[in-house]
Amino acid sequence: MRLKNPADVIAKLVAAGLLFAALAHHPYGYYTLLRWVVCGVSVFAAVRAAEFNRSGWAWTLAIAGLVFNPIFPVYLRRENWAFIDIGVALVLLISIVFIDLRPPPL
């Protein structure tokens, strides 16, 4: 399998890593940075998924982007964010397989 665009994969891996790291205690600024990065990567990944006619993935990633948007933030308890962080990180990682990998040419 080959990557369609390695930069997309790196961005998703960074965002997923930040989400897993968010399970620890960090200063407030970390979570602000997390919102910007995850929102940007999710929305960009949603657009790329739509370009590849993966509408289910596009909607899933767009919703993740909305949940993490820094302009109109969603306020939840820390315990709730832990589940969301893990879920969105897994979605980003799984999307690499279904969106960013392509079979080698024949």
Secondary structure in CASP SS format (residue, H / E / C, confidence):
PFRMAT SS
TARGET T0000
AUTHOR 0000-0000-0000
METHOD secondary structure of the structure
MODEL  1
M C 1.00
R E 1.00
L E 1.00
K C 1.00
N C 1.00
P H 1.00
A H 1.00
D H 1.00
V H 1.00
I H 1.00
A H 1.00
K H 1.00
L H 1.00
V H 1.00
A H 1.00
A H 1.00
G H 1.00
L H 1.00
L H 1.00
F H 1.00
A H 1.00
A C 1.00
L C 1.00
A C 1.00
H C 1.00
H C 1.00
P C 1.00
Y H 1.00
G H 1.00
Y H 1.00
Y H 1.00
T H 1.00
L H 1.00
L H 1.00
R H 1.00
W H 1.00
V H 1.00
V H 1.00
C H 1.00
G H 1.00
V H 1.00
S H 1.00
V H 1.00
F H 1.00
A H 1.00
A H 1.00
V H 1.00
R H 1.00
A H 1.00
A H 1.00
E H 1.00
F C 1.00
N C 1.00
R C 1.00
S H 1.00
G H 1.00
W H 1.00
A H 1.00
W H 1.00
T H 1.00
L H 1.00
A H 1.00
I H 1.00
A H 1.00
G H 1.00
L H 1.00
V H 1.00
F C 1.00
N C 1.00
P C 1.00
I C 1.00
F C 1.00
P C 1.00
V C 1.00
Y C 1.00
L C 1.00
R C 1.00
R H 1.00
E H 1.00
N H 1.00
W H 1.00
A H 1.00
F H 1.00
I H 1.00
D H 1.00
I H 1.00
G H 1.00
V H 1.00
A H 1.00
L H 1.00
V H 1.00
L H 1.00
L H 1.00
I H 1.00
S H 1.00
I H 1.00
V H 1.00
F H 1.00
I H 1.00
D H 1.00
L E 1.00
R E 1.00
P C 1.00
P C 1.00
P C 1.00
L C 1.00
END
